[in-house]
Amino acid sequence: MDDQQGFQPRNPFLRSRGLRIPKHPQFTTGQVRGALREDRYELKESNAAKRIINGDDVVLELGGGIGYMSAFMAKVCGAKHVHTFEANPALIPYIHEVHAANDIENVTVHHALLAGRASKPVPFYVRKNFLASSMDKENAEGIIEEASVEVLGLNATLKKVKPTVLMCDIEGAEATLLPQGDFTGLRAAVIETHPQWIGQAGVQAVFDTMHKAGLTYFPKASHGKVVVFRKDF
């Protein structure tokens, strides 16, 4: 999946909020490129992370994307360690490139997804538009590869990683996955909710899960769909 082979721009990096982001013909184009250059990419999550993450924190990130937030939390916020989970196999090499470009060594990248319990690997459909890849085969248009993704148990992972902060952007799955976890070990969480997909009941499930873990909604660091919870007021 080395789509960057032979791709050597004169200036190979975009600069964004203190990070060097390698240019890529699929991942850093159009609106993404503009948002990175103008420091708007993942702005709400970045602002929240900078406000709550410190050098003692171990972060569990669900939904690694292009590696921007894991790099930001590791280098700019100074997290002790970040464990980032991403299901899309097409993104994994690029996430490593982002980390390498910023001399980041305190991030562990997991090509896996989390579920209520571990299970056999599941299919993941890589599309020509890599960012549109998903586990949904219903719309087969653009599929170029069927990959296999490891499925790990959420609570087993929490016990192993022992995170103090949760960063979560999993495109609507937060409403079904998070209620299955025991997050009592967290001191803070940043969650992008997707009410257009999960509805009021789904948003309520997220809030109830965090409150059950002893975390309280923190409005000063929340913004729109990105909600922050804290234990250490």
N, C-alpha and C positions, 0 to 999 in steps of 0.2 A: 504494500500500500504506500510506497514511497512516491507520492505524487509531486514531491518537491525535487525529484531528480532532474538535474539540468536547470533548475530554477534558481538563478543567482542574480537578484536585483542589485543595483549599485549600492543602495543603502538597504541592507537586509533586515533592518529592524524598524518597528514603530515604537514610539516612546509614549508611555501611558502611566501616569501617577507614580513615577519613579521606577517603572519596570521597562525592560526591553522585550518587545513582543515580536518574534520572528514573522516576517511576511510569508504568507502562504496563499497560493492561487485559489484555494477553496475556502479557507477559514477566515481570512482577513481582507475581505472584499466588501464593497458597498457600504451599507449602514454600519457594519461592524468596524470597518476601517475608520470611518468618520468618527464613530463613538470613541474608539481607542485614542485617536489623535486629539480629540477634544476633552479627554478625561471623563467621558460620560458613560463608558462601558461598565456595566454592573455598578453604577454609581451608588444606588441606594444600599446595596449589600456592602460595598466597600466602606461607605461612611459608617454603617453600623458596626462592621468588623473593627474599624480603627478605634471606635469608641469603646468597645468592650473587651477586645483581645489583648492579652499582655504576655510577657515572656515566660510565664509559668503554665500557659495553657496548651493542652493537647486538643486539637480540633478534629472532629469527624465531619468531613464534607460529603454530603450525598448529592451527586450530580456534579462531576468534575468539569464538564464542558471543555473549553479549550485550554484550561489550566490557569486562567487569569486569576481567579479568586484564591486558589491554593497558593499561587506565587505571591499574591498580595498579602495574604495572611502570614505566610512564612517570612517574607522579607520586609515588607513595609510595617506590618503589625508586630513582627518579631515573635510569633508563636514559637513555643518550644518544639512542637512537632505538629504536622498536619497529615492526616490520613484521608486521602481523597478517593472516592469510589465512582467509577465511570463504566457504564455498560457498553458504550459504542467503541468497538475495537479500532475504528478508523481514527479516533481522537487520541488514543494512548501514545503513539509515537510523538505526536505534536505536543502533548502535555509535557513529555520529557524534554522536548526541545525548548519549551518555554522556561522550564526550571533550569536547564543547563545554561541558557542565555543569561540568566540572572544569578548564576553561581549558587543555586539553592540546593542544599543537601538535607534539609530537615522536612522533606515531604516524602511520604510513601504513596505510590500510585497503585491502586487496586483495580484491575480489570475484572469487575464483578458487580453484581447488584445484590441488594439486601431484601430479604423477605421475612415474613413471620417465622419461618423455619427454613433450614437449609434443604435443598432439593437437588435433583439432577440438573445439569446444565440446560438452559433454554435457548432457543434460536433467537438470533438478532439479525435484522435485515439491514444491511448497509446499502444506502442509496447513492446515486450519483451526486446528489446534494447531500454531502456527509452529515450536515447538521440536521437533516430531516430523517435520518436513520432512526429506526425504532424496532420494537418487538412486534409491531403490528404489520401483518402481512396482507391485511384486507385491501389496502391500496398498494398493489404490486408495482405500480409505475415507478420506474427509476431504480429498481433493485438491481445491484450489481454483484452482491455477494450475500450468502447466508452464513453467519458466524455462530459460534457457540459461546455462551456467557455463563460463568460460574454463578451459582446462587448460594449466598451465605445467609445464615440466620442472624437476624437483627440483634437479638439479645446476647447471643454468643459473641458477636463482634463487639458489642458495647463492653462486655466483660473483659475481652482481650485487649481492646484499645484503651479503655478507661478514659474517654474524652471528658474534658471539662466544658467544652463549647461545641455546639452543633451548628453547622451551616448547611442549610437544606434548600435545594431548588431541583425538584424532581417532577416538574410539569404536571401537577395534579395528583400524583401518587401519594402526596403527603397525607391526604385524608384517610387512606387505608393502611399505609405502612406505619406511620408514627404511633397510632393508638396501640400497636402491638409491641411497643418497646417500653423498657423500664429506663427512664431518663433521670432517675433520682441522683445520679452522680454528676449531672451537669450543674454549672453555675450560671450558664447563659445559653441562649439559642437564637439564631437568626434564621427565619423561615420565610421563603417567598411563597405566599399562598396564591392559589389560582381560582378565585371565586367564580369566574366565568365557567369553569369546568366542574368544580366540586360543590358549588352552591353553599347556602347558609349552613346546612348540616355538616358539610365537610369542614368549613372554617371553624365551626363550633367544636368539632372533634379535635382539631389541632389545638385550640385554646384549652380544651378540657384536658388533653394529654399533658400539656406543659404545666397546667395548674396542679394536676395530680402529682407531678414530679417536684412540686414545691417552687416552681418558677412563676413570676408575676409579669404580666404585660408591662413593657417599658416604653411608654409613648414617646419619650424624648429622642430615642434612637430609631423608632419605627417610622416608616414613610410609605403610605399607600399599601400596596400588597405585601411589602416586606415588613414583617412584624418581628419584634425583638422581645425576648423574655429574659428576666434576670432573677437571680436568687440573692445576690449580695448588694442590696440597696444601701 
